[in-house]
């Protein structure tokens, strides 16, 4: 009986002790250096390449809808509203949450018209 109780307690503890920290929720008052003028190639593309355009996702032959290897591919998703919906509203893309500064930068870029 004691072993069963111990096993159940350990199982419950291990299942409830796992969580995923979201940086923006832990540190909501970060100061971000978002440039006044955003350039896709230098400001946005690195975030996209490291978070979205990775192997198996939004790349040629990947499972993600759209190819984010080019500006045109990302811009198409911005234009149809799905980039903003999934990244800023639903917050389910990318699967690994972006940090506060990257989110702020992407939001500023989209708000400015997502220019190249």
C-alpha positions, 0 to 999 in steps of 0.5 A: 500500500505504501509503495502504491501511494508513493508511486501515485504521489511521485507521478502526480508531482512529476506531472504537475511540476512541469511548466513552460516559462514565457519570458514576456510574462516573467519580465513584462517591463523589458526595454527593447531597442526597436529601431525607428525604421525597420529593415526586413533583411537586418531586423526581421529576417533573422527572427523569422529564420531562427523561429519560423523558417526552420527545418520542417516548418515554414520552408520548402518541403516543410509542414508549415503553410507558407514558405518563410525563406523569402520576404515575399513568402512572409509578406503573403502571410502578413497580407492575408492576416494569418501572420498577425493572427497566429503570432500576436493574437492566438500566440501559437506561432512559433511553437517556441514563444518569442521574447518580448523584444522580438514580438515588439519588433515584429509588431512594429514591422507589421504595423508599419506595413511590413516593408522590405 
